[in-house]
Amino acid sequence: MKINWQSKLSSRKFWAMIVAVATSVLGAVGASDDTTVKVTGIITAVGACVVYMLAEAYTDANNNGDNKKE
């Protein structure tokens, strides 16, 4: 079974799961609240960038030159 990574990486559920796992692991190892908030913020920012890049790539791939002036 092949995993569609583009679909996975553009999913908000996937990034929420990553944040939840990171928060749980940081809590289990005794990280401070400040560290947990910083790591969660970084993961969220990276997730937003990945989703934006994939959305732009999808848009560019589906643009068949309809907007070009001749």
N, C-alpha and C positions, 0 to 999 in steps of 0.2 A: 504494500500500500504506500503510495507516494504522497508526501505531505505538501500541500500548497502553501509554501512559506509566505508568498505575497499576501494571501488571504489571512493567514495567521497574524502576520506583523501589522496588518492594517486593522485588526480587531481591537476594539476598546476592551472587550472582555479579556483578551490575552494580556494586555498591559495592566489591567486591574489585578489579574492573577499574579503577574510578576511582582507588582507592588505588595500584594498580600503576602506572598512567600518571603520577600525581602524583609518586610516588617516583622513577620513571625520569627525569622531566623535572627534578626538583630535583637529582638526581645529575648529570645532564648539564650543568646550568648552574653546578655547583660549590657548591651549598648545603651548609651544615654538617649533620652528623648530627643535631644538636639541632633544627635547623629542619625537617628531614625528618620527624623523630619527631613534632614539634608539628603539622605539616600533616596527617600521617597520622591522628593522634588527632582532629583537628577533623573531617576527612572521615568518619571512622568514627562519631563522635558524631552528626553530621548525618544520616548514613545510618540509624542506629538510630532517631532521632526520626522520620524520614520513614516508615520501615517501621511503627513503632508507630502513627502517625497514620492511615496507610492501613488498617491492620488494624482499628483502632477504627471508622473510617468504614465499612468493609465490614460489621463486626458490627452497627453501628447501622442500616445500610441494610437488613440482613436481619432485624432485630428487628421483627416485625409486631405488637408489643404483647402478646406471649404472657406477659410478666412483669408486666403491669399488673393491679393489683387493682381490682375494680369494686365 
